[in-house]
Amino acid sequence: MVNYKTKGDRVKDAIKILKRMQLIGIPNTDPGYLETKKYLDEWINTGEYKHHKYFFFRFGRKAELILVNRLEVEPTFHLFPPEQT
């Protein structure tokens, strides 16, 4: 039997991701932060699985956000190293 996260569980997970982003120096006004927050807000409201890949232009990095609604799975936010040119 699959156990799904409640809306409260999803809020807690989203807050963890946003706080980690701020801890690594991404301000809450950065467009990439705001895009992440938008995706998290949608996930909090729907609980649907989401997999987003997008770009943090200010930092020259790609990001990946995987949002799962299963209770035993943590959502994943990964900020890739800048590409070497």
For each residue, the residues with C-beta under 8 A, 3 or more apart:
1:
2: 70
3: 70 71 72
4: 47 69 70 71
5: 9 10 13 47 69 70 71
6: 9 10
7: 10 11 44 45 47
8: 11 12
9: 5 6 12 13 71
10: 5 6 7 13 14 43 44 47 69
11: 7 8 14 15 44
12: 8 9 15 16
13: 5 9 10 16 17 74 75
14: 10 11 17 18 37 40 41 43 44 75
15: 11 12 18 19
16: 12 13 19 20
17: 13 14 20 21 36 40 65 75 77
18: 14 15 21 22 28 33 36 37 40
19: 15 16 22 23
20: 16 17 23 24 77
21: 17 18 24 26 33 36 77
22: 18 19 25 26 27 28
23: 19 20
24: 20 21 79
25: 22
26: 21 22 30 32 33 56 59
27: 22 30 33
28: 18 22 33 34 37
29: 33 34
30: 26 27 33 34 56 58
31: 34 35 56 57 58
32: 26 35 36 54 55 56 57 58 59 63
33: 18 21 26 27 28 29 30 36 37
34: 28 29 30 31 37 38
35: 31 32 38 39 54
36: 17 18 21 32 33 39 40 63 65 77
37: 14 18 28 33 34 40 41
38: 34 35 41 42
39: 35 36 42 43 50 52 65 67
40: 14 17 18 36 37 43 44 65 67
41: 14 37 38 44 45
42: 38 39 45 46 50
43: 10 14 39 40 46 47 48 50 67 69 75
44: 7 10 11 14 40 41 47
45: 7 41 42
46: 42 43
47: 4 5 7 10 43 44 69
48: 43 69
49: 67 68 69
50: 39 42 43 65 66 67
51: 64 65 66 67
52: 39 63 64 65 66 67
53: 62 63 64 65
54: 32 35 62 63 65
55: 32 61 62 63
56: 26 30 31 32 59 60 61 62 63 79
57: 31 32 60
58: 30 31 32
59: 26 32 56 79 82
60: 56 57 82 83
61: 55 56 79 80 81 82
62: 53 54 55 56 79 80 83
63: 32 36 52 53 54 55 56 77 78 79 80
64: 51 52 53 76 77 78 80
65: 17 36 39 40 50 51 52 53 54 75 76 77 78
66: 50 51 52 75 76
67: 39 40 43 49 50 51 52 75
68: 49 73 74 75
69: 4 5 10 43 47 48 49
70: 2 3 4 5 73
71: 3 4 5 9
72: 3
73: 68 70
74: 13 68
75: 13 14 17 43 65 66 67 68
76: 64 65 66
77: 17 20 21 36 63 64 65
78: 63 64 65
79: 24 56 59 61 62 63
80: 61 62 63 64
81: 61
82: 59 60 61
83: 60 62
84:
85:
